[in-house]
């Protein structure tokens, strides 16, 4: 059966096993890299750099409160990236890390 048919006629629900819900190392690495890169980009303010418009127009389009909110979101993403990158090593139990 195709994936499109599964959208309209989904299979019956079932309980997932712990093996299916266990976090994988590649998933952790990808989310860490994405969060750190996006967090750096937002926190640095590069998202607001635009050579095609003047500084005054840029300030009208992106007021200071909005810039600070986006930069704060970037700092939050940086923190999430650090937490996500270290959670398996620092906060996991020995049995979780060794598995």
N, C-alpha and C positions, 0 to 999 in steps of 0.2 A: 504494500500500500504506500502511496506517495505521502510526502510531508504535508502537501496542501490538503489532502483528504483528512489527515490527522488533525488539522486545525478545526475542521467542521465536525468530525467524528472522533473526538479524542479517546484514547484507550482508557479503561477504568483506572481510577487512582489507586495508588499503593503506598505503603510505608517504605521510605528509603532506608537502606542499610547504613551503618556507620561508615563503611568503606566508601560509599557513594557520596557522603557528605563531608568526608575528611578533606581538609585543605591540602592542596598540592604545592610543592615547591615552585614549579614554574608559574603558577597562578600568583603566588606570593611575590615572586621576583617582578613579574609584569606590573602588578598593582603598585608595588613600591616604586619602580622606575617611573611609571606614569604619574603618580602622586608627587614625587619629588620634582620631576620636570615641569609639570603644570603648576605646581606651587611656586617654583622659582620664577616661572614666566609671569604669573599673576603678581607675586610679591615684588618683583623688580620694577613693575610699572611699564614694562615694554609693550604691554597690550595697548597702551594709550599713545604710543609713538606713531606719528603719521606725518610724513614729509609733504603731503599734498595740501594740507590745510594749515592755516596760521595758528599760532599759540592761543590767540583769543578765541578763535572758532572752536578749537579743541577744548578749551575750558568751558565754553558754553555747552558743548555736546556732552562733556564728561565733568560735571562739577566735582569739587573737592571731596564732598561727602561720598560720592560714588566711587571716586578713585581710592579713597581710604577703605571703603567696604570691599572692593575687589582685592586690594592689597591684603586686607585682613583675611579674606577667604584664601588667598595664596599662602599666608602664614599657617592657616589651619591645614591646608593640604600638605605643606612641608612637614608639619607635626604628624599628620596621619601617615605620611610616607615613612617617617622614622619609626613610628610605632609599628606599622605594618611590617617593615623590614626586620625589626628586632624581635617581634613577638614569638616566633618559633624558637629562636635561640635563647633569648633571655628569660621569657616568661613561661615557656613550655616545660613540662616535667621531663625527666630524663627518658622515660619510656616513650613520650611523644616525639622527642627529638631524634631518638635512635631508630624509630620506625620508618 
